Structures are given as C-alpha cells and as structure tokens.
Amino acid sequence: MTSKQRAILRAQANGLDVVFQVGKGEIDDALVKSTADCLAARELIKMKVLENSAYSAKEAAAILAERTGSDCVQAIGSKFVLYKQKQKESKYADLLK
C-alpha cells in the first residue's frame, strides 16, 4: 500500500466510530475472528486499545493486521485503523487507484 493510498484511507476513517476495544487480556482467537468478520463487512474499521492493556496501539495493530490478513492504515495514540479490501463491491477500490 502506498503512502497516497494510506492518506486516502486515513481521511475516510476520520469519521468512523470505534468498533472494538483491546483490553487487558491477550489478543485471542475470538477477537481475531470478530475483527476479521467486521473487516469482511466494512473493509475499514477503527479500534481502540484501553489504558490497562498490555499492548500499545502499534503492537495491537500489527498483531491483528497479520492475523486477519489486513493492512494497518494508521496508529495514533490509543486508536488504530485496519483495512482489508473486499473481493466484490469494494467501496474504496476506486479511491485507491
């Protein structure tokens, strides 16, 4: 993913609400599956790492991106954005060309 594509996705993610939170527990299979399902439905999601978590936003984003096959678009403060393009009817495909 190019920096220009990341910038476009960051702008799109600006108005999104947080859909999941990473708490003090491990990043387990249930969270990975929920994240993957949400990515399949929405393509672009924003997540938050709680203060009592053992992970930083960058660490959590890297782990979840790797385990879901998605791209980490941005990690700032306690929030991060993941993107995984749909095979059909992608809402963002035309923007990223």
Buried (B, 14 or more C-beta within 10 A) or exposed (E): EEEEBBEBBBEBBEEBEEBBBBBEEEBEEEBBEEBBEBBEEBBBBBBBBEEEBEBBBEBBBBBBBEBBEBBBBBBEEBBBBBBBBBEEEEEBEEEBE
